[in-house]
Amino acid sequence: MIAGTDDPQNPRHRWRCWLAAGLLCLLLVGVPAWAQTPARLQVYQLPRQPLEQSLAQLATVSNLQILMAPQMLRGKTAPALSGRYSVAEALQRLLAGSGLSYRLTEGGVVTIVAAAQPLPVPAAKPAQPRLLPQVATSLGALQVTGSRIRRSEFEGAAPLTVISAEQMEREGRFSLAEVLAINGMSVYGAESQGGGGRFSANAQPVNLRGLGAGRALILVDGRRVPDYPFPSNGRSNFQSLGSIPLAGVDRVEVMTGGASAVYGADAIAGVINIVLKQPRDGHQLKVRAGTSSQGGADQVDLQWSAGFSGADWRADYVLQYAQGEQLRGYQRDIQMPAQTAAGPQPALGLGLQGEGGVLQPLSAGVCERWGTDFVDWNYAAAPGQIHGPGCGTWHNAGYASLADARQEVSARLHAERDLPADIQLWTTVQLWHARSEIAAVPETITGPHSIRTGRVSQVQDPQLGLVSPLRVLTPQEMGGLAAMNDRYAEQMADLALGLRGYAWKGMEWNLALGHSDYRVQRDFRRLLGAQVNAFFFGPAQGFTDEGVLIQPLRLDHWYRPLTAEEYRAMSTTVQYRAHSQVDSASYVLSGDIAELKSGKLGVALVLEASHQSYALRNRPSVLPLQLELYDLTGSVGAGGRSRYALGGETRIPLTSTLKLSLAGRWDKYDDSTSLGIAPTWSAGLEWRPLAGLLLRASHATSFKVPDMHWAHTDGGGSFGTAVDVLRCMQVGANPDCGAFTSVFLTRTSRNPELGAESGVSSTLGVVWDAAEMMSMSLDYWDVRSEQGIGRIAPVVLLRDEAECRTGMKLDGSPSSADLRSWECRKARARVVRSGDDGLGRIVMVESMAANQSNERVRGIDAVVDARMDTAAGQFALHTAWSRMLHASRRVRAPGTLHEQWRQVPWQSGENRAFRSNFSTSLGWQGSTGWSANLFGIRYGSLPRVDGNGRLRPLFLLNANIGKRLTEQAAVTLFVNNVFNTPPPRDSSNTEFPYYYDEVYSAVGRQLAVQLDYNFD
């Protein structure tokens, strides 16, 4: 009998089993009473190799959690293991003669311990003990995210979620971003798939708790990864998961909540530590190919891994190739919402809009010149919509991507060498190269070009009068669909080198040096502003009294298609080049320094130094005041910073059942910001009043250093819309100013005086091993982020300008602002207008970054893990539920007339996070080599685009079935989105694909088949 198991005949044990089963029936779909069956035998084929590798492979094959200290295993070799054994027999044979044994904790964790006498190899087959309980992951040397102290227990004071490689595969995932999204921890996607012109379109960010990309720290084996070279929306830096292929990942550890006291900056919403696979002997091949049931979005994934070892060295490498096919909007039946009672209307492809949204008549037969690309259409009147005759297009939006084309090649090498004095030398090299193509919608001409402020949306034509012209280019005019694509090429190289060993009283030390380099280049075709002016417009003739540009349209060019040669002559290749890198050095000393009556006193000390830099350049220029490209602006910048850190952590056993964890850290930044030194601290309590019961609580402070791009940008631009408050007040239409919406350029300047964002998080929870094969947890969490950095909204600056020019507020009451003050002079200067007197239409607004927002989210997480062995096979159940109970956001505008805080909607266009997430998986492993898994997830509701109500929740079901063909080969069939469920329809969303494509997917049902082959 395995040590530490409960007697099944014990009344207390039976009571706990029945209670656990009853609770699970209420929570899920019902589970029969637990059956006691003999242990299942399993085939093992392990070569003679280092004991640490054999135990790691046993944990993976048997789906166990085995905790082991490297110093106990170093230099020990395990015998070859070949045949069918129970888990207990396999453990006994591997540990035979090593001087080691094992014990089973109440939570079902196998811990390797010293034995009084070596364990003999059993001469005869003993009575088979019960199979060890399944847990979520298998651990090698025990290092748990959330602490630098090595522990003998998996759960700690702060909630930690572990997603194993096996779980990722069961759920049919292709990327880490999908893994986190499907497990309800992160909102998937950075920017809209179909928007075109995206700043960071190929990135895979993390958005924990809906607090935004950049507020969660991503680590690989405990080391920080570099920022994605392109900032999100051209403004803020963040880390991306895209350069970390799944082939080399052993597990993902996610701790949600502040962790800066242990890991440093950016850990406001949490930490994600991606643990890579350890060296193991053998050669494995994995081939996976898939498609969608509606066609398109084909995917291929090839993985090859191999490991080698000698008496004092170990090494392995992993190679991966992945390819995904582009999917465009027209390949799916996505219906446009009805804009009028008559039904949907095509998008305007060619038209001249006059005052009041009325389209001027076109010459007869104009639309027919474009063949089937344009149709004659008389647009019906609808609130806020154009009406009258024009050329419509049903196709334009459908050219955009629903899934991007990609090709990825990656390689990873890890090696270890044992040196004298119990020192180990290790190194890891990871290389990644990717190419992708992103389909953008065709370019659109909407008015003349200004080199200072970009396109002009309204023009006074001497013959036509005041018009807002619009002309969409078709793919044929631009040289075909492929010519419209944005092309990305990305390279990432990561090198780590280190030494580790043991010091006084068995304290472990680790010295690590690292260098990470990330480069991205983006190339695409774009019209030149000067060429657009020369082809579509005549010479400028000044301004009207209202500041409208007077410039005639060349209708002979507006009313005919371009040739592909003409487009190429009018356009150029735009080149973006982005680069980020991190150089780091760290020294960690950790271990137990004293044996107290109540347990061991553990400590950890850390010293870190790093230098981080980035550069973002392009040509031709996209900067305001020197805009060469038509209807395109952007952001460039370059800078660097150094960081030095000192931290400490201790874990104090107050009693045999109560443990206190304390951590503190000081981070010093050397750059152009005013941050200086950032101190953080954390505390946690773990109380185990009963066997199998953990009560826990934690409190932590955190911070996020100002993004380098906010501090070093050269003044990026973006086009947007807002109400022209001054024009509205001048004609006396206020406060109802909806008819005075204006399109203009916003220029955002650097702000080296930014302060750090700060965070506070608290958790309170319980973990209960309700039975030998069931565990439950419930955690309450509360995360606050203060002094969040963002751009001051142009609508605020336009309001201030109007007050400082008229002396009146928007509601007609007198303003308290002094029109002669410095504040008012600054408010007027921030808005640049057309006309000889500078009081015409808005052409540019000057803004800047500021510490301007506070956010708070509170919620609960619940997890149930269970397993049951029956005559039909082994069943495993995992259920997770996350519910946001409260979310609030308030903002202010420092340096403006009204700096007071104001409440704003937490969920908005820049923050689309589900209020709830429920997922459950049921797995089955038969005794004849068959296996099957069902995985269901329910995404909660999101607000409609117009803010009136919410969208319905979305439920998706994935399934797979596998068969082990031989001891070396297995095949698995995956079906994701079994019922081909489309994203929730939003009738108020008028932008293709008419749903939130940052978080939903329209690919539909996906099918894939996978072959696994072990050559050893």
Helices and strands as residue ranges (DSSP letters): H 11-27, E 42-46, E 49-50, H 51-62, E 66-67, H 70-73, E 77-78, E 81-85, H 87-95, E 100-104, E 110-114, E 161-164, H 165-170, H 176-182, E 216-220, E 223-224, G 246-248, E 249-256, H 260-263, E 270-276, E 282-292, E 299-309, E 313-324, E 327-328, G 329-331, E 347-353, G 355-357, G 367-373, E 375-379, E 388-393, G 396-399, E 401-403, E 405-419, E 423-438, E 444-445, E 449-450, E 454-455, E 459-461, E 465-472, G 482-484, E 486-502, G 504-506, E 508-527, H 529-536, E 549-550, H 555-558, H 564-570, E 571-596, E 599-619, E 637-653, E 658-670, E 677-690, E 693-704, H 708-712, E 716-723, H 725-730, G 738-740, E 741-749, E 757-771, E 774-791, H 794-806, H 822-829, E 831-833, E 842-870, E 873-891, E 902-904, E 916-925, E 930-939, E 954-964, E 969-976, E 1006-1014
